[in-house]
Amino acid sequence: MARWQHRFLSLSRPQMAQLLIGLLLIGLGLTDCRAQYFGQNKIGYTTFQFKLHQTRNFELYHYLKNDSIRDFWARQSEIWYKTHRHVLGDSIPFRNPVILYNNHADFQQTNVTPGPIDPATGGFAEALKNRIVMPITKVNAQTDHVLGHEIVHALQFQMAQSGDSASIAGLFQLPLWFIEGMAEYLSIGPVDAHTALWMRDAVQANDLPTLNDLTANPRFFPYRWGHAFWAFTTGTWGEQVVRPLFLTAARQGVEPALQRVLGVSSAEFSRRWQASLRAQFVPFPSTPTNLSRVLNRNVLTSMQLAPALSPNGRYVAYLSEKNLFSIDVFLADARTGRVLRKLISTTRNSHLDALSYLESAGTWSPDSKQFGFVAFARGRNRLVVVDVSNGRIRREIEIPGVPAFSNPAWSPDNRYIAVNGLVDGQTDLYLYDLQDGSVRQLTNDRYSELQPSWSPDGRMLAYATDQPAKQDDRPLAFDHRLALFDVAANAPRILDIFPGADNLNPVFGTDNQTIYFLSDRDGYRNLYAHRPFGDETYQLTRFFTGISGITPHAPALSVSPETGQVVFSRFERQGYYMYRAEPLDLLWLPLTNKSVDHTAATLPPLPRFNQDFVAARLNSTRPNDPLRTEPVQAAPMRNQLRITGISGSGGGGAGVTANRFGTNLSGGVNATFSDMLGDRQLSVGLAVAGEITDVSGQITYLNRRKRINWGASLSHVPFRSGGVGSRLTTIDVGGQTVPVLERATDVQRTFEQQATLFSYLPLSRTRRVELAGAVSRYSFSTVRTSEFFFRGNLIGTDRQRLPSPADLYTAQLSAAYVGDNTTPGPVAPLKGHRYRVGAETSFGPLQMNTITADYRQYLRFRPLTLAFRGLHMGRYGRDAATGIIPPFFVGFPTLVRGYAAQTYASNPYRGDGDVSLNQMQGSSMAVANAELRLSLTGHERMALFRSRVFPTEIALFADAGYAWGRTGLEPDRLRLNAPSVSTTPVYSTGVSLRLNLLGFAVLEPFYAIPWQRSGGSQGVFGLNIAAGW
């Protein structure tokens, strides 16, 4: 401990900054690092062979075999760094690490962060090592945007660390819209059709927020609104205010920063910003179109994504969070809007890790009887084909040599599936033969070929690409054009339509001549049609908002090849809703192919302050930028363990209390070290909860490089148990012998020093096997605290150490099988089940077997959850009831509420009708719990009352527990006339309230009626600081 304090005090200011950030971010606690008791698994399906290459300012960790792709993204990092450094006026004094994965399925297996990664996560940056972690995506524009966005975060961390501790602490107190919006603006600029779509929607709905609304109300998406905030700020006051505004906000908060740097209050800023949004977007026109919603309006979902019409036009499959807990594939009647069934769900099909819902749509078989969608499974993409009549999986297809793919398209002859596949950092078109399983690569270049769609005759594929239409264009353009691919002739053709716009999601109509597509050529996102053989182009919709998925590159359009009916997702009122139309209902306004105007995509104000460096830099083609020839050199991998985090346990601090049992300490500190990739982790922790003899310590090494995780630990952990009793005796008072009643509490400490080897094998996302072996030394200490009463009055106390058993050495082997498919809620699981079955055997001088069986079930009836738990833990064998190992105690408030030891402090002995502490402990125990939980406040589709903060749950509970078997703490051992220790079942009922404190902790105050205390006539208040079981 002293050495650690010395090292901390001798750190430089940047090192101090890193440690303070660790204290803010990570709360590890001194816990068993071998495996979590419950929880779903993050599986490392693949062992990646990372290499290290360096540029002037970056270290690129990758496993790409394609050197040109590697060098391009390494040099693109330097270009972004140069752009951001110019605006932010800061630099990173070391080579910043970038960890690049070949695709998103690989990225989901990263060990840099221990938690699961959702398909919607494009990348992340962490503060302690300034690591940028991200995948190459199937869209070059998306990869480039994420890279630029995360480099902004790396510079934000550096700017904060270059200041003082106040700016570091304040950085993580800033609202998300402020931090993320800054990264969005610097990586996108003031012209963006996607953010402008959100702004126009809010203007139309008269739902413009204030800055306080952005902070307090989660309805306002922080990325889009933060982007608009920074666009307005730089457009009004200039980009030179970005750095001082950020640093002042990190030190003092957003409101003082606005007043000090911009000279306005947040209220005045909000007023001027709202007026500017109305002035910019209200004048833009829209034209009504004869449309109708696909789904009934009583369907509770605002997310209807990636619609796919069946060829016969009868059905539409789509993605939705209809059940709130996950995004699944649903089937609806395209005419009536009735939802028929859920087709694909990761909750029901737990062998699937996730659905590829962000930038992919599904595909129909030509007979409209089967539907295929892309999922993540076993570390790669898989096409899951279901029978739409019953939702059963008919087939799961992994495309050989193509680990990542999306946007499947079923050929009209039922022979092929066309996909855009990502292989070694490069996105191309592929054909998978459904009959023989062979794969044909159609394109092979550095450009992104996306969203293939078959012509009705099966001869052509329409797709989107960022390949330039002319050879003299910039080397890699990030806007998209339409293209055709003649499958028989193996010949692509780029269509030069709306240059400089994003033209995506091409879909053939019924005639092999018409291609429907989406474009932002006018600053909106509308539906268009092009006839390539007649070179005719038409605008079909003119919405004030636009047609869109979650991202600009997400598919949002589908056409029935038999009926010609069109279905698309339209963004309105902050939701995505499916609409349908017949071709004759559309506008069909003729256009020239060069008609492009992005005024409606420009974020206010207009005109902007002077010249924007960001806009100018992003709009320049940069073909001759000298950074494009920046040297990219190989370097040896560095695997040193470096500090990852320092945290306090026990509430993050320390405390001292005193009572009749002595002086008690509480608190702790943990330090975590890891290598750059997070494959190896070393944790060191100290904690104390009680007296100075109750210090715990643990050192744990964990290796997660391969699928089987393994590790070792050394630990010293004290366990406390005890018993109570009384006897008649005499004591000396002032030289006189006085008869007294002695009431004694014996506290036995068992000190366990243990060396452990452990491993765990994830079988799937929801199941795993755990194995461990350990060698242990047990030592013992027993302290008696006595109170002496004469005629009912306390006249003295005594504290003495009693003889204890000799030290004991033993070995253990353990195994457990764990399953968990629950859906987590803000304070407790909401639905699903979890179980743990484990066994441990001890041999040597101590011989016994320990069995654990724990099953929990959660039944959801929104807003109610009915929860059940059955738990058995028991020790069996020769030494199970010797008392050497502390007994089980069913009165813990996380087991049976109302019987906690501290509630007996005034009188720990059994009175009339009361159960004693001794009667609730034994070498075995069984616990049963039932709760009826009501989601009181929280998400509007989850809880009874909508709440922006502090989700709560109220529960009626019934607890029961029974401990049996000798504990070794019998009256003859205590040498006291202790009450009978024959155990008895205990029961309680009551009500509890669980409250989520901004994600930091869950508090559960409860009122329990313990039926074996005072005949159930008196209730007991208590508090748990833990999520619901």
N, C-alpha and C positions, 0 to 999 in steps of 0.2 A: 504493500500500500504506500509506504513512504517513497519507494523508488518511483512509483507511478506519479505521485504528487510532484516529485522533483522533475520528472520528464515533462509534465504538463506546464510547470512554471517556467521551464527553460525554453519553451517553444517560441518560434518567431511569430509575428502577427499573422501571416498567411496560414501557418500551421494551427495557431489558435483558432482562426476562422474555420478551418476544416473541422476541428473538434467540436466547436460550438454548433456547426450545422449538423454534425452527427448527433449531438445531444437533442437537437430539435426534431430530427427526422426519425430516429430509430429508438425504440423502446424494447429491448430484448428480454430483460428479466433473467434471473438465474433459473433456468428451466432445463429439463432434460432435452438435449438437442438430438437425441437419437431418432425420434420420430414423433410427430404429433399424435395425440390420442385419437382424434377424429380429424376430418378434413379431406378434401379431394386432392388428387395427386397431380403434380406437375412432372411429366414423364420426359426423360431424355432418351428419345428413341434412337438418336444418331450421335455417334462420337465424332465431333468435327475436328478436322486437322487444320487448325488455324496457322496462318503465317503472318508475318509482320512486314509491312512496307512503310516507308517514311517519305514525307514531303517536307518542305521547309517548316511548316507549322503543325503538321498532323502526323499521328501514327495510325495507320490503317490496319486493323486486325481483320483478316478475311480468310476464306478458303476457296476463292475463285480460281478456276483453271484458265479462264479467259483473261489474258493480260491486258487486252485493250479495254475491256469493261472495267477492270481494276484501276487502270491508270486514269480512265475518264472520271470516275467518281472521286479518286484521290485529288485530281486537279480541280474538279468542280468544288471540292471543299475549300481549296485555296481561293477560288474566285469568290465564293460566298464570304469567306473570311475577310477578304479585301474590301468587299462592299460594306459589310457590317462594321468593320473597324473604322471606316471613313465616317459613318454616322455616329457611332457610339464613342469614338475617341479613346478607345482602350484596346489593349492587346493581351494575349495570353502568353505568359513568360516561359512556357514549356510547350512541347509538342502535345497537342490535345488528342486523346485517344478517340478513335471512331471504330466501333465494333460493328461490322457489316455482315449480315446474314444473307444467304442466297435467295431466300424467299420467306414468306410469312410463316409457313409451317415450321421452318427451322427457327425463326425468330421466337416463336411461342415456346421453344425449348431452352431459351437462354437461362443461364444461371446467374446472370448479373443481378436480377431481382428474383426473390424466392416465390413471389406470388404468380398466379395465372395471368396470361396475357390474352386479352380479347382480340378477336379478328379486327375490331375497329381501331386498335392501337397502332398508329403508324410508326412510332418510335418513341424514345424517351431519352432524357439527359439526367444524370444524377450529379449531385454537387460535390461529393467527397473526393472523387477522382476525376471529376469533369468528364466522365465517360459519356459519349453519344452512342446509343445502341439502337439499331434500326435494321430493317430488311430492305433489300432491293425489291421493289414492287413490280407488278406487271405493266405499269404505266410509267414511262420515263419522267413525265411531268410531275407525277406524284412523288417519286423518289427524290427528285431534285427539290421539290418544295419541302419535304420532310427534312432533308439535309440542311437546307437553309434555315428552317425553323429551329432545329435543335442546336445549330451553331449559335444562334441568338441566345439560347438558354445558357450555353457554355460561357458566353461573354457576360451574361447577366451574373452568373456565379462569380466570375472573376472580378467584375466591377464591385460586387458586394464585398468580396474578400479583400480587395485592395483598400477598402474603407476601414470602418471600425466595427466592433461587435454589435453595435446598435443597428447598423445597416444590414448585417448578416441576419440578426434575429428578425428585423423588420421585413426582410425579403420574403420570408415564409409566412408573414402575416398579411402580405398584400393580397387583394382579391385576385381570383384566377383570371378574370377578364383583363386586368391590367397587365399581368405577366404574359399570358398567352396571346392577348391582342397585340402586344408589342412584337412578339415573334412572328405573328401572322402578317402584320403590316410590313415589317422589314423583309419578309420572304415572298410577299405577294405584291405589295405596292397599293396605290390608291384606286386602281382599276381592277375590279373583280366582279364578274357576273354573279357568282355564287353568293357573296356577302351582300351585294346590291339587291338580290332577290329577297333576302331576309328583311332588308330595310324597307323595300317597297311593300312587302306584306304587312309590316307593322304600321306603315303610313296608311295603307288602305283600311286596316282594322282600327285605326286611331289608338294604337297600343304602343306608343313610344315610351320607353322607360327613362327614368332619371338615373344618375350614377348610383344613387342609393338603391334603386330597384335592381340594378345589375349585381350589386353585392348581396342583396337580401333575398332576391327571388330567383330560384333556379330555372324558372321558365325561360329566361333570357340566356341563350346559349353563349357562354363566355368567349368562345373563339370568334364567332361572327360579330358580336357586339363589341368585343374588345378591339377587333380589327377596325371597325367603323370609328370607335373612339380615337384611336391613334391616327387614322386618316384625317379626321376632323382637326385634331390637335396640330398635326404637322402642316395641314393645309391652311390653318389660320395663323399659327405662330412660327412656322418654319421647322425644319428638321433639326435645327441647332438646339431645340428645347428638349429633345429626346433624352439625352444623357442627364442634364440637371434634374429634369422631372422624375426620371427613374430613381436616381440616387437620393433625392430629397424625399420621395415617397417611401423608399426603403428605410430611411432614418426616422421620418416623422409621420408617415401616413399619407394617403392620397389627398385628403382635404387640405392639410397644410401645404402640401406640395403645389396644388393648384393655385392657392393664394400667393405663395412665395415666388413661384416660377412664372406662372401665367397671369397673375394678378386678378383672378376671378375665384369666386366661391364655387363649390360643386353645384349649388342651385342655379347660379347664373350660367355656369358652363352648360348644364342640362337644358336650360331654356334656349340658349343660343344654338345648341346642337340640334334640338328638336325642330326649331324653326328652319335650320339649314336643311334637314332631311325633308321637311315638307316642301320647301322651296325647290329642292332638286327633283323630287320624284312625283309630286302631284300633277305637274303639267303633262306627263307622259300619258299617251292614250292607250286604250285597250278596246278590243272589239269583241262583243259577245259571240259565243259559239253555242250551237245547239248540242248540249252535253247532258249526261246524267251520270250520277254516281253509280259505281258498280255495286258497292255494298250498301245494305240498308243503313240508314242514319242512326239506328239504335245500336249498331255494333260498336262496342266500346274500344275503339282503337284509332289512334291518329297516325299510325305508321303502317302504310300499305305500300310495300316496296316491291320492285322488280317484278311487275306483273307479267305473266306468260299465258297468253290465250291458247287454248287447245286448237288444233287444226280445224275441227268442226265448229268452232266458235261457241260451244256449249259451256265450257268451263274456263275458269281463270285460276291459276295457281299464283300465290303471292307470298311474300315474307311479311310477318307482322309480330308485334309484341302483344297480341290479343290477350294472352294469358299472363302478361306482365313479367313473369319470371324469366323468360328467355325469348329469343327471336326464333320462330319456327315457320315452317312452310304450311300454308293452309290452302284448302280447295273450296272454291265458291262457284255457285251457279252464275254464269256471266249475265243472264237475263234478269233473274229475280233478285240477285244479290244475297241469296241465302248462303251462309257458310255451311258447307257440307261436312267437312271433317278436317282434322289436322293430319297432314301427310307425312311430315318428317319433323322429328323433335329429338334434340340431344338428351332431354330428360327421359323420354321413353326409350330411345336407342342410345343407351349409355356408352356403347363401344365407340360412338362418334364423339370426338373431342369438341367439335364446334361446327356450325354451318358457315360457309363462306358467303356471308350476307351483305358485305359492304359494297363490292363492285362486281357482282356476278348475278346472273339470272338463271333460271332453269330452262329445261327443254322438254318438248312433248314428242312422243312417238307418233308416226304418221297416222296411226289409227285412233289416236286420242285416248288410249287405254293405259299408257304408262307415262310417268313423269320422272325426269332425272334432274338431280341437283347436286352441286359440289359441296362436299363436307371435308373437314379435317379429321383424319384418323391415322393413328400410328405414325405421326410425323410427316405426313404428306397429304396431298389432295386425293380425294376419292369421289367418283361419280356414283351416287346412290340412286338406284332406279326403283320406284315403287309402283304398285298396282293401285290406280286411283279409285278402284271400286271398294277396296277394303283398307288401304293404307299400308299393306304389307310390303316389306322390301323384297323385290324380285332378284336384284343383282347389285353387286358392288364392284366397281371397276377401278383398278389402278392402271394408269396408262404407262407402259414400260418406257423408261428413259425420260419421263416428263413428271417430275415430282410435284410441280405446282402448275395448276391450270384453272381456268374459269371460263364462264360464258359458253357452255356446251351448246351445240346446235345439231339436232338429229336430222340426218339427210332424208329427203322425201322417199327414197327407195328403201329405207330402213336398214341400210348397210353400214353407214358411217356416223361417227360423232366427230364434228369439227370443234376444236377448242383453241383458245390462245394459251399457249404454254410458256412457262418461264423456266429456262434451263441455263444454269451457270450465268445468271445475271442478264440473260437476253430473252426477250419475248417474241415468239414467232407463232405462226399458225401450224397446227398439226391435225391430221386425220387419224382417228382410231377405227379400225375395222372390227365391227361387232361380231363378225363370223369367225375370223381366224386370230383376232387379237393383235394383228400387226399394226405398226405405226408408220405413217408417212409424214415427213416434215415438208411443209409447203413453202415456207419462207425461211431465209437464213441471213439476217442482217442485224445491225445494231438498233434498228428502229422498233418501236412498239406496235405490233399488229394486234388489234383488239376486236372483240365483239363480232365474231363471224356470224353470218346469217345466210341460209341457203335460198337460192331462187326456187320457185315452185317446180321447175323442171329438173332441178338437181345439177345443172351445169355450172352455175356460178356461185361464188361466195362474195357477198358484200361485207366489208369490214372497215374499221377506222384505223388510221395509222398516223404517226408523226413524221413519216418520211416526206421530204419536200417534193412538191410537184415539179420543180425545176432543179437542174443540177447546180445552178449558181446560187441557190439559197444557202442559208447558214448551215454549218455542219450538222447540227441537230436541233431541229425546231420542235418546241414543246407544245405547239398547237396541233390540232388533228384535222386530217382530211379524210374524205371518203375514198374508198378504193374497191376495185373488183378483182377477183381472182378466177380465171378460167381453169377449172380443176383438171379437165382433160388435157389442155394445152400447157398447163403449168405456167401460166402467164399472168402477172399482175398488171393492173392499170390504175394509176393514181388520177383521181378526178379533181380538177382545180376549181373547187367551189368555195366561195366565201374565204379567200386567203386571209390569214391572221385570226380567224375565228376558230372556236372548238366545235367541230362537226362530228357527232358521235351517234352510236346506237342505230346504225343502218339496219333496216328490215325491209325485205321485199314485200310488195303487194301481191295481188292475185295474178297479175298479167306478165310476170317476168320482165316487165319494162319499167316499173315504178319502184323507186327506193324511198321509203319514208325514213326520216332521220331527225335528230335534235341538233339545234345549233344556237349559239349565243351571238350570232352575227350582228344583231341589233342591240346587244347589251342585255337582252332578256334570254330566256331559254324556251324556245318555241318549237313547234312541229313544222317540218318542211317536207317537201317531196321533190325528187329529182328524177328525170328520165334521161339517163346517160346517152341513149342512142339517138335522142332528139335534142339533147342539150337544153332541156326545159327545166326550170326550177320554180317552185311555188311555195308561198307561205300559207300554212294551213290553220294555224292558230295565232292569236295575238293577245296573250294574257298579260295582265299587269304584274303578276308574280312570275310564274314559269313552271315548266315541266322539269322535274328533277328527282334524283335520289338523294341519299345522305351526302354524297360527295359529287363533285361536278362530273366525274367519270363513271358514275353508277348507271347501269341500264334502267330506263324508266318507260320503255315503249315496247308494245307488242302488237302484231297484226295477225289475224287469222288468215292463212293462205287459201282457205276455201270460201269464206264469207266476205273477206275484206274488212271486217269490223276492226276498229282500232281501240286499244286500251292503253292508258298511260297514267303515271302518277303525277299529280299536280300538287305543288307546294302552296298551302294557304293556311292562314291562322296557325302558323308554327307546326303544321302537321302535313303529312303526305297522304293524299286521298286519290283512289283510283277513279278515273272517269272513262266512259266509253262513248264512241261516236261511230256513225256510219260515214263512209267516204264522202257522200253527198252533203253531209252536215258540216263539212269543213270549209274554210274560206277559199282556198285555191286562188290566191293572189299571185300573179306572175311577177318574177323578180329577175334581175340580172345576176349573174354568178359572182360579180365583184361588189355587190351591195353590202358593205360592212360599216357599221357605226356603233362604237362602244360608249357613247355618251350615257346611255341608261345604265351602264355597268360602272360608271365612275362615282366613287363615294364623295359626298360633299366635304368641304365647300367648293364651289366653282365661282370665280377662278381661284386657283390655289396660290399660296404664298410663294412668290418668286419661282425658282426652278427646283423641283424635287430631284435630289440625287438618286433616291431609291427608284423612282419611276423611270428616270433616264437610264439608269444602269440596267434595270430589268427589261426595258424595251429595246436596248441595243442588242444587236446580233452577236457581238463579241467574237467574230470569227478569227481575228488575229490577236486575241489577248495573249500576251507572252506567258501567262500562267497555264495556257493550254499545252505548253511544252515543258512545264515544271518537271524537274527530275523526280522520278518515283523509284526509290532504292530499297532493296531488300535489307532487312536487319534481323539479328537474332531475336527470337522470342524471349521475353522476360517474364519469369514466373514467380517473382518475389511476392511474398505476402506483405501487404501494406494495410495501414489502418483503414477500416471501412466505417466504423462508427463507435461512439462512446455514449453510453446512456446510463441513466440512473434507474434503479428498480425500486420497488416499494413506494411507488408514487413519485419517483424521480428525485427523492431527497433523503434526508436522514432526520431522526427524531430521538428524543430521550424521554422516558417516562419512568416513574417510580411508584411502586405499590408494596403491599405487604409481602410479596414474593421476591422483591429485590428490584434492582435497577434494570430497565429494559431499553434496548437499542433497536432501531429499525432503519432500514435503508440498504443501499447497495450500489455497486457500479459494475458495468459490463463493458468490455472492449472486444471488438470484432475485427479480424483481419482477413483479407482474402486476396487472391490473385486477380489479375486484370479481367479475366473472363468469368470469375465467380465460381470456377470449378472446385477450388479448394478453399476451405474456410476454417479459421481458427478462432474460437471464442474463449475468452477468459472472463470469469465473473467472481465477484465476492458479494455476499449479502449477509445481513444479520437481522434476525427477528426474535428478540428476546434479550437474554443477558449476553455478556461478552463471550460466554462459552457456546453461544448459539450461532457462531460465525460459520457460514457455508462458503465453499469454494469449488469451482469446477473449471476444468480446461477440457475443451472438446475440439477434436479435429474431424472435419467432414469432407469427404471427397465425392463430388457429384458429377464427375466427368463422364461416367458411363451410366447406362440405364440402372444397373445395380449400384445404389448409393451405399457407401460404407464409411466407417469412421471409428474413432477411439476416444475415450474420455477418461480422465482422472478426476475424482470428486471426493470431497469431504462434506458430509451432510449430517447434521444432528436431527434426530426425531425426538419429540417429547410426548410422553404419555404419563399416566399416573392413576392414582386412586385416592379415595377419601375414607376416613374412619374416625372412631372416637373410642375413648376409654376413660375410666376413673383412675386417677393417679394422684400423687402428691408432689408438691414443689416447695422449695425453700423461699420464703418471703420475709426478709428482714430477720433472718435467723430462726424463723418459726416454720414448722412443717404444716402446710395447708393442703387439705384435700380439694382437688379440682377436677373438672371435666376437661380432658384434652381433646380438642378437635384438630385433626392433622390432615394435611394434604401432602402426599408424596408425589414428587415430580421425577420421573425416570427419564434420563436422556440416553438414547442409544446413538452412538457416533459411528457412522458408516464411512469407512474409507474404501473406495471401490475403483478398480480398473476394469474398463469395459471395452469390448469389441462389438460392433453392431453393424447391421446392414438391413436394407429394406428394398424389396423388389416391387415396383408398381406393376400390377397386372393390367390395369386400365385406368381411366380417369377416376373411377369410383372404387377400385379394389386394390389392395396391396397385401404383401406378406412381410412381416418383420421378424428378424432373428437377432439374438444377442447372446453373448457369453460374458461372464464377469467373475472376477475374484475379489472377495470382500473381507475386510477386517472390521469386526464389531467390538467396540469398547463401551463401557457403561458407567453411568453416574446417577446416584439417587439422592435427592435432597428432600428432607422433610421440613415443612413449615408448620409449626404448632401454635395454636391459640389456647390459652388456659382461662377457664371460666369458673368463678366462685359465686355461687348463688345467682347465676345468670349474668354476672358482670365480667367483662374481660379485664383480667388483672395482669396478663403478661403474654409475651410471644417468645418463640425460640426457633432457631433455624440450624439444622445440623445435617451433616453428610452421613448417609448410611452405608453399610458394606454393600458392595456391588459384585456381580458375577465377574469371573475372569474373562480376559479378551478371547474372542472367538474368530476363527478363520474359516471361510467357507467359499464355495464356488456355485455359480448359478448358470443355467442355460434356460433361455426363454424363446417363445415363438408366439406370434399373434397373427390373426387373419382379420383384416379391417375392411369394412365397406361403408361408403357414404355417398348417397346420391341426393342429398338434401339441397333445397333451395334456400340460401341464407336470407334472412330478413335483417332489418336494422338493429333488432335487439335479441332475436332468437330465430331458429329455423322456422320456415313457413310450411314446407311440404316435403315429402319424401321419407326416407328412412336411413338409419345408420346403425351399425353394429360393430362389436369388437369381441372376439373370442380369443383368449390368450391363456397360456400355461407357462409356468416357471417351475423348474425343479432345482432344489438346493441339495448339495451333497458335500460330504466331508463331515466335520463334527456336528454341523447343523443339517438335519435331513428333514425336508418337508417339500410339499408341492403346493403351489398357489394357482388357483383357477380364477379367471375373470370372464364373466359373460355379461355383456351390456347390449341391450337392444332398445332402440327408440324409434317411434313411429309418429309421423305428423300428417294429419288429415286437414286439408284446407277447404273451408267453406266461406269465401270472402264475405265479411272481413274477419271471420273466426278461424281459429286453428285449434284442433283437438289434438293434444300431445300426450303421449304415453311413454313411460320409461320403466324397464325392468332391469335391475342390476344385481348381480351376485359376485361377491369376492370372498374367497375362502382359502384358508390354509389347512392342508391335510397332511398327515404323516406323523412320524415319531415326535418331532419337536414343534409341531404346529401350535401347541397351546402352552409352551413353556414360559411365555412372556418375554423371551429374549428379543423377539421382534415386536415392536409396539402393536397393540391390538387395533382392530377396526372400531370406529366409533360412528354410529348411525346418526348422532345428534348434530353433525355438521350442518349448517344452514343450507348448504348446497345439496344435502341429501334429504333429511327430514327437518323441516323448519319448526322452530319453537322450542328446541331442546339444546341449544348451543351452550357450551360450558360456561361462558361468561354470564349467561342469564341466571346461573346458579350462584353467583358470587356472594350474595347475601346469606345464602344457606345452601351449601352444596349437598346436604344430606336429605334423604327422603323424609318427607313429612307424611301425614295421613293422606293417602290417595296419590302420593307423588312417586314417580319413578326416579331412582338415583342415577347419577352419572355412571356408576359401576354397572348398572343393569343395561346400559346401552352400548357396551363394548364387548368384543369377543374375537375369537380367532377366525370367525366367519360372519358374514352379514348378507342380508337380502334387503333390497329397497325397491319399492314400487311407487310411482308417481303418476298422477293424471292432472292435466291442466286444460281448462277451457280459456283460450287466449283471444282477446279482442284487440285488434289493431286500432288504437284509439285515435292517434294523430299520425300524420305522415303523408305519403303519396296519395293523391286523390283516388287512385284506383286500387289502393291497398288498404286504406284506413277509413274509419268512420268519419273523421274530420280532417280536412286538408291542413297541413302545417308545413311551413317552409323549413323550420329547424326543429330539433329535439323530437324525433319520432318517439312515440310512447306506445306501450301495450299494457293493458290491465288483464289480470288473470285470476280466475278462481282455481284453487288448487286443493288437492288431497294427497297427502304424503303418508307413507307407511314404511316402517323399518323394523328389522329384527336382527339382533346380534346374538350369536351363541358360541359355545366353546370356551374353555378355560383361557384366561388371559395371563396367568402367572402372577397376577396381583391379588392373590387371595388373602383373607384375613390373617391366616397363620404366617404368611410371609411379611405382612405389614406389622405383625405383632400388635394389632389393634382389634377392638371389638367392632369391626366394620359391619354395616348392614349387610344383609344377605345379598349375594351377587348372582342369585338366580335371575337370568335375563328374562325380559318380557317384551312383547311387541309394543311399539309406540306408534301413535297415529296423530296426525294434525290436519286441520283444514284451515283455509283462510283466503286472503286476497293479497295480491302483490301488484306493484306498478313498476314496469321497467322503462328506463329512460336512457336514450342514447345521447351522450354528451359530445356532440359534434364529431363523433367517430373516435374519440379518445378513450372512452370507457362507457360501460353500461352499468347504471345503478339500479338496484332492485330493493327499494324499501318494501317491507311486507308486514302484515299483521296476521299472526298465526294463533290458532286455538289448539294448544297441545292437550290432547284428551287424557293423557296419563299424568297430568300435573293439575292438582287441585280439582280433579274431576272435570276438567274442561271449563271451569267457571271463570278463568282468568286468561286473557289473551296476552301475547308477547309480541312486541315490535322488534324488528330486526332489519339488517341491511346486508345485502350481497353486492359485491362489486365484481360482477361477471355477467356475461351474456347468458340468456336462458338456456337450460340444458336441451 
